[in-house]
Each structure stands twice: as structure tokens, then as C-alpha cells.
Amino acid sequence: MPSSPCCNAGSSSSGPRKQLQALVDSARPFLRGELESADPDLPSLVAVLRSVGAGECWHKHGSFLDHLLDMYRIPHLWGCPRPVALCGLFHSAYSNSYVNLAIFDPSTGRDVVARHVGPEAERLIHLFCIVPRQPLIHDDLLFHYSDDDLADHLRESAISLRNAREKGVFARDEAWRRKLNAVLPADGVVVKHIKTGEDVRVSRRVVATFVLMTMADFSDQLFSFQDQLFENENGRLEFSGQNSAGTLWPGDGKPGLWMNSISRMGALYNLIVREEEIFGEEIKSGDGLVNGKDRDDDLDLVVPPVFDSCTKVLDAGEQIIARDLYWEAVCNHGGEKGLEGVEELLSKRQREKQSKG
């Protein structure tokens, strides 16, 4: 596909420049509406979604179809396996724990969905729609870690992974490994089906995939309305309240305070990825471990290129300061002064912050 002169990222051989060019190349089919260049089957899959009325359903993002397509686009741009991107596209095929909005009639058999997306993607879609995702991702995993825990464990896990790769050294008693395996064991977790109450086993790799998809989901549709709704004053998105009566749609339209939350999800995801690699190395070394049943070892875990490859946690307070500065600039200084006024304001606020620090 030829490059567009207006957005060519250049041909430098430097790493960041090449990564940027690869990202632009991946995004171009979506920018041009040439979905078949991203996946030859994508136009027909979108047509299926249109035929069942996904474009006619209201959604915070616009239409439900808009959100579904973005839930394909984000994992695709992150380099995730095709079944994961297709899971994003059909992630509400059977409704799910967040919204009671099914793409297909509830009587539709799983074989029908599998014919559209393949059995691997359909299995992920079905699991995504029946697990209690809020308690699984937040209560059972994310809320067990402070920001400092995540930062410390990312440092420790980087050393552990290097030792496993280069020296064949595995220390199962390390604090970060003990904690991760306590909340998410190698053989996965058992959760309750949200409709039937039956036990559902979810492998660790599938849980990790759902963490990644929740990052994509939140980044696509959260803004200040949800901050009001969930009383997210501290910017950590811990769902500490439910202000349904006092929250009027669509709110003031400010960008949402969700980046701290998904940076923490990214850090947690990275810890799972590293533990999975170390676990695999232990198995290959014959270090007393046997690969468990139904671990989904063929499901690749790709680290998203966000938050420095999911190695940094964005401070919640700094997130609020940055958001408020941005909002002040665009609302009050974009008129006669234009961009110069905005730059002047941001520079002034930065100097004020440095003088206080």
C-alpha cells in the first residue's frame, strides 16, 4: 500500500522511527476505510454486525458498531493474535458482564458465531461473555497491588526473566512470583458463570488476554461521565461509588481519568507475561514442573506498545494535573491567542509546578 505524503513517518533506520512507521502502516487501512487491507475477512464480518443491527444500537462511543470496530482495531494495532482482535470485534456476541447488549439473538448457537470467526476466536468470545469480568480483573487481581508493588515487581521480574533466559536460574520463592501465583495460579482460576452460576475454569493466559482487552475497552469509551458516575475523584478508577442519581449524560465532556488504571492493568499484564515465559522455561528445563492441562499455551501474549511497553505506572495525581491543564488550555486559551496562548499557559503552569517542587 503506497504511503501518504501527509503522514509518512520517514525512512530512518532508528528503532523508534521504524516502530512509528510500522504503527502508521498498520493504522492506515482504518484511516482510509480499507478494512480488507487489515484483514480480508473484516468487511464481511462488519457486514454481519450491520445486518444484526449493531450500527443501530446507541453506545457511549457513538454506535455500538463503532465501539466493536474499535475493539478490533486496538488489539490489531497492538500486534495481538487474530483471534484476540476478532474477540474484540464480537466481544458482546452473547452480551457480557458489563452490558446486556447481545449482538446476536440469545437463541443463536455458538456454531453460528464460530462459522464467522473460527473456533479459537469464538471460544474467547464465549468466555469473555460469561465470566464476571469486573471482579475477576479488578477485585481478584488489580486491587491486590499498589502502584509501588507493581513498580517493584516489574523491576524484580525483569531480573528474574533475564536469569531464566541466560542462566537457566528459576527462583520460585521470589516475592513477585509468590504473589502473582497466589492471585493467579499457573493452572488458572475458577469463576462463576454470570448467568448459570456454574464453575468456569479460565486459564492464566486467557485471564491475561482479558486484562489486555479491558485496557482497550476502557481506553475506547471512558471519559469524565464515568468519573462522575463512579465517584473517581482520586483518578484511580476503583469504582468506590455509584452516583447514578447525580450524574447527567453526557457530562462536561472532559477526558476521563482512566490512564492510571489501564497503566496498572498493563503492568499486571506484563507480570503475567513474564511469569508465563519463566514457567515455560522451567518446563523445558525439566525443573520438576509438568505443563498443566488446558493452559492455552498456544495463545500468544503480546505486550502492548503503551506505557513504555507496560513497564510504567502513570501516577494518578499527575494524570489529574495533566488533564486539568489540557482542559484549561483548550477551553480558555484557544481563541484569539490561539496555539501561542496555549503554549504560554502550559509553560507557565510547568514553571509554577517546578517552583513548588
Secondary structure as the mmCIF struct_conf table of DSSP 4:
data_model
#
loop_
_struct_conf.conf_type_id
_struct_conf.id
_struct_conf.beg_label_comp_id
_struct_conf.beg_label_asym_id
_struct_conf.beg_label_seq_id
_struct_conf.end_label_comp_id
_struct_conf.end_label_asym_id
_struct_conf.end_label_seq_id
HELX_LH_PP_P HELX_LH_PP_P1 PRO A 2 SER A 4
TURN_TY1_P TURN_TY1_P1 PRO A 5 CYS A 6
BEND BEND1 CYS A 7 CYS A 7
BEND BEND2 SER A 14 SER A 14
HELX_RH_AL_P HELX_RH_AL_P1 GLY A 15 ARG A 32
TURN_TY1_P TURN_TY1_P2 GLY A 33 GLY A 33
HELX_RH_AL_P HELX_RH_AL_P2 LEU A 35 ALA A 38
TURN_TY1_P TURN_TY1_P3 PRO A 40 ASP A 41
HELX_RH_AL_P HELX_RH_AL_P3 LEU A 42 SER A 51
TURN_TY1_P TURN_TY1_P4 VAL A 52 GLY A 53
HELX_RH_3T_P HELX_RH_3T_P1 ALA A 54 GLU A 56
BEND BEND3 CYS A 57 CYS A 57
STRN STRN1 TRP A 58 HIS A 59
TURN_TY1_P TURN_TY1_P5 LYS A 60 HIS A 61
STRN STRN2 GLY A 62 SER A 63
HELX_RH_AL_P HELX_RH_AL_P4 PHE A 64 LEU A 77
TURN_TY1_P TURN_TY1_P6 TRP A 78 GLY A 79
HELX_RH_AL_P HELX_RH_AL_P5 ARG A 82 LEU A 89
TURN_TY1_P TURN_TY1_P7 PHE A 90 TYR A 94
BEND BEND4 SER A 97 TYR A 98
BEND BEND5 ILE A 103 PHE A 104
TURN_TY1_P TURN_TY1_P8 PRO A 106 SER A 107
HELX_RH_AL_P HELX_RH_AL_P6 ARG A 110 VAL A 117
HELX_RH_AL_P HELX_RH_AL_P7 PRO A 119 ILE A 130
BEND BEND6 VAL A 131 VAL A 131
HELX_RH_AL_P HELX_RH_AL_P8 ARG A 133 GLN A 134
HELX_RH_PI_P HELX_RH_PI_P1 PRO A 135 ASP A 139
TURN_TY1_P TURN_TY1_P9 ASP A 140 LEU A 141
HELX_RH_3T_P HELX_RH_3T_P2 LEU A 142 HIS A 144
HELX_RH_AL_P HELX_RH_AL_P9 ASP A 147 LYS A 167
TURN_TY1_P TURN_TY1_P10 ARG A 172 ASP A 173
HELX_RH_AL_P HELX_RH_AL_P10 ALA A 175 VAL A 183
BEND BEND7 LEU A 184 LEU A 184
TURN_TY1_P TURN_TY1_P11 ALA A 186 ASP A 187
STRN STRN3 VAL A 189 LYS A 192
TURN_TY1_P TURN_TY1_P12 ILE A 194 THR A 196
STRN STRN4 ASP A 199 VAL A 202
HELX_RH_AL_P HELX_RH_AL_P11 ARG A 204 GLN A 221
STRN STRN5 PHE A 223 PHE A 223
HELX_RH_AL_P HELX_RH_AL_P12 SER A 224 LEU A 229
TURN_TY1_P TURN_TY1_P13 PHE A 230 GLU A 231
TURN_TY1_P TURN_TY1_P14 GLU A 233 ASN A 234
BEND BEND8 GLY A 235 ARG A 236
BEND BEND9 SER A 244 SER A 244
TURN_TY1_P TURN_TY1_P15 ALA A 245 GLY A 246
TURN_TY1_P TURN_TY1_P16 TRP A 249 ASP A 252
HELX_LH_PP_P HELX_LH_PP_P2 LYS A 254 LYS A 254
STRN STRN6 PRO A 255 PRO A 255
HELX_LH_PP_P HELX_LH_PP_P3 GLY A 256 GLY A 256
BEND BEND10 LEU A 257 LEU A 257
HELX_RH_AL_P HELX_RH_AL_P13 MET A 259 SER A 285
TURN_TY1_P TURN_TY1_P17 GLY A 286 GLY A 286
BEND BEND11 ASP A 287 GLY A 288
HELX_LH_PP_P HELX_LH_PP_P4 ASN A 291 GLY A 292
TURN_TY1_P TURN_TY1_P18 LYS A 293 ASP A 294
TURN_TY1_P TURN_TY1_P19 ASP A 297 ASP A 298
BEND BEND12 LEU A 299 LEU A 299
HELX_LH_PP_P HELX_LH_PP_P5 VAL A 302 PRO A 304
BEND BEND13 PRO A 305 VAL A 306
HELX_RH_AL_P HELX_RH_AL_P14 PHE A 307 CYS A 310
TURN_TY1_P TURN_TY1_P20 THR A 311 THR A 311
HELX_RH_AL_P HELX_RH_AL_P15 ALA A 316 ASN A 332
BEND BEND14 HIS A 333 LYS A 337
HELX_RH_AL_P HELX_RH_AL_P16 GLY A 338 LYS A 356
#
